[in-house]
Amino acid sequence: MTEKQLLLFLVLFSIINFWSFLVMMIDKIKSKKIGSERISEGMMFFMASIFGSIGVYAGMFIFHHKTSKWYFLLGIPLLIIQNIATFFLLFRFLS
């Protein structure tokens, strides 16, 4: 993997995690308003599975959002491991 490819991946990784973090913040704000349209949990898990797991995890604890759901407490850390494993395999494959 060249330095340019690594830099591109890190920029994309940062953008996806920042967006995932914002989604958690937006959904927390919407959860306090009665009748507002919420972001689905499926979308949150999807964002976590496409390398946004760290942003979702950070948002969970900073905003105290979805921390009482066992499937978030178990699933998001597992997706962090999956994201790291996928990054490692991509790095090995492209090197």
Long-range contacts (C-beta under 8 A, 24 or more apart in sequence): 1-90, 1-91, 1-94, 1-95, 5-94, 9-87, 9-90, 12-51, 13-51, 13-87, 16-47, 16-50, 16-51, 16-52, 16-55, 17-51, 17-52, 17-53, 17-54, 17-55, 17-58, 18-55, 19-47, 19-52, 19-55, 20-44, 20-47, 20-48, 20-52, 20-53, 20-54, 20-55, 20-56, 20-59, 21-55, 21-56, 21-58, 21-59, 21-62, 22-55, 22-59, 23-47, 23-55, 23-56, 23-59, 24-55, 24-56, 24-58, 24-59, 24-60, 24-63, 24-65, 24-66, 25-59, 25-63, 27-65, 28-59, 28-63, 28-64, 28-65, 31-65, 41-66, 41-69, 41-72, 44-72, 45-75, 45-79, 48-75, 48-76, 48-79, 48-83, 49-79, 49-82, 49-83, 51-83, 51-86, 51-87, 53-79, 53-80, 53-82, 53-83, 54-80, 54-83
